[in-house]
Amino acid sequence: MKPGMQSPDHEQIVGILLAAGRGTRFDPSGAQNKLLQITRQGDKVVVAAAKKLISALPQVTAVVRNVDDAVARELSALGCQLAICPEADQGMGVSLVCALTQRRHAAGWVIALADMPNVQQSTIAVLADALRKGADMVAPFYQGQRGNPVAFSSKHIDELLQLGGDQGARTLLKTHPLTKVEVDDPGIHHDIDTSADLNTTI
């Protein structure tokens, strides 16, 4: 990039989808990837989660373990940029840093989890809008309880890039002022941990 030119990400709110986990609680044997299971609505878990993010934000980067695995192929077909993170077993923080390294020049990021297919598109949109209006850190609340996704402005990039292990961004959420957005969206609390979760009515 030539001196003085702005990154293509400049002033963009970028979606980040964390999709590199193994989901061993769903199937300890590793035979079934929970992200590839079919939801009640008929989409694969990871596809449903990605579609919500894509519908709300113009650019989405998905963190995957291997460019050739089935999850990566699904996300690539949807138009997601892929961030390959073979070290994802070290924890969610490592996956997040992998994506942020690629998209560090964005104005902000909405960070979503690939095993949460029931988050509403409108929730993602309102988080991004809060960043555009000047919020530095935003989280959705339903019935008084915080959920996911969460959103950060570029103000926090240095701290985010220092994350590691399984802490994800929770440390920042506890140590900085948080803009709370109340949403009518029980999906912000619902992730797919077991096969029974696939049949839960939200």
N, C-alpha and C positions, 0 to 999 in steps of 0.2 A: 504494500500500500504506500502511495506517495505521501511525503510529509504534508500535513495539513488536511489530508482527506479524512473524512469520517468513516468509521466502520459501517458496513451495511446494516449492522444491528443497532446503530445509533438511534436512540429515541424509540426503539421497538421494545415492547414487552414480549419476552420469549417464554413459551411453555417448555417445561422440562418434565419428562415422564420417566420415572425410575422403574425400569423393567428388567433389572439384571439379577434379582434375587432368585434363590433356588426354591423357595416355598416348601421347605422340608416338613413343616407342620401339616400341610395339606396331604403330602404323601412322603413319609420318611424314606421310602425306597427310592424315590427320585424318578419313578417310572412315569408318573403323570405330572406334567407342569400345570399348576393351577391357572396360569395365565392363558392357557390354551383351552380351558374348559368352557362349555357353552352356558351362558346366562339364561335366565327365564325369558329374556327378550330376544334370544336367538343369536346373539353375537358372542364371539369369544371374549373372555374377560378383558384381555389386553386391548382388543380391538374396540370394545365399548368404551374403555377408559380413554384411549387415544382419540376416538372420534369426538368426545366431549371437549377435549383440549383443542383439537384442530378447529372445531366449529367456533371456538371463542377467540382464538389467537392465530395470527397469520403465520407464525413460525414456531415449530415444535421440534425439539431435540429429544430423542429417546435414548436412554442409557441401556445397553444390552451387553451380555457377556461375550457373545461371539457373533461375528457378522453373518455366519452361515447357519445359525440355529433358526428354529421355526418362529420364535418370537420376533427376531430381527427381520425375517422375511415379511411377516405380517405388517410390521410397523413401517418398513421401507415401502411396501405396496401402498400404504396410506399416504405416503409423502413425507413422513418424518425424516429429519436428518438423524443419523445414527452416531452415537458416541460409544465406542467399543471400550469396555472396562473389564478385562480379564481378572482384575484384582477385586471384583465386586464382593467376594466372600469376606473381605475384611470389614464390610459394613456399609450401611447406607451413606454415611458421610463420604466414603471413598467414591461411590457412584456419583454423588452430587458434584463433587469436585471435578470428576471426569467431564461432566457436561458443562459445568461453568467455565472450565478452561477453554472449551471451544466457543462459548458464547459470552465471554467475559465483558464484551463491550456493549451489551444490551443496556437499556435504561432500567430494566428490572426483569424479574423471573417469577412465574407462577409454577410452583414445584408440586407435581401431582404424583400419586402412586398408582402403578399399573394394576394393582389388585383391588382398586376401588372404582368399579364400573358404574356405580349408581350416583356419583356426584353429578349434579345438574350443570348443564352448560351455562345457565344464568349465574350460578355461583362463581364459576371461573371468570366470567365476564365482569362481575362486580368487584372481584379482587383486583383484576387488571385495571379497572377504572379507578379504583382507589389509589393505585400507584400513580396513574396518570395525573391525579388531582393532588399529588404531593405526599402521600403516605410513604413511610419508609419500610414498614413491616406490617403485613395484614394477615389476619386469619379469620375464617368463617366460624360463627357460633350458631348452634341450633339448640334451642331450649336451654340456653345458658352454658353449654358445653362446647369447648373448642374442638374443631375437626380439621380435616385436610380437604383441599390443598392449602398451602401457605404461600405467601408472596413476599418478595423482598425487592427493594430498590437497589440501584447500583451503589448506593452509599455503603452497603454492607459487603461489597465484593471481597475485600481483603480478609475479613473475618470468615466469610463463607469458604474461601479457598484454603483456610487453615483447618477446616473440619477434617475429621478422620474417624475411623471406626464406626460403630453403630449409633453414635449420638445424633447423626443427621443434623438438622438445624435447630433441634430442641433447645440447645444451650442458648442460642441467640434469642429465641422466643421468650426465655425466662429472664434475660438480662437487659432487654431493651424495651422501650415503650412500644406497645402493640396497638395497632388500629383494629378494633373489633367490628366485624360486620355480621349482623344478625341475619340469617337466611332461613327460609322455609324449605330446608333440604336435609332430610334425615340421612341422605346418602353420604354426607361428610363424615359420618361415624361408622360406615359399614364397609369393612374390607372382607376379602375372601380368604379365610384361614382354613376352613374345612369344607368338605363336600356339602354339608348341610347349609352352609352360607350361600351356596348357589341357588337354593330354593327359598331363601328368605324373602318375604314380601316387604318392600320398603314403602 
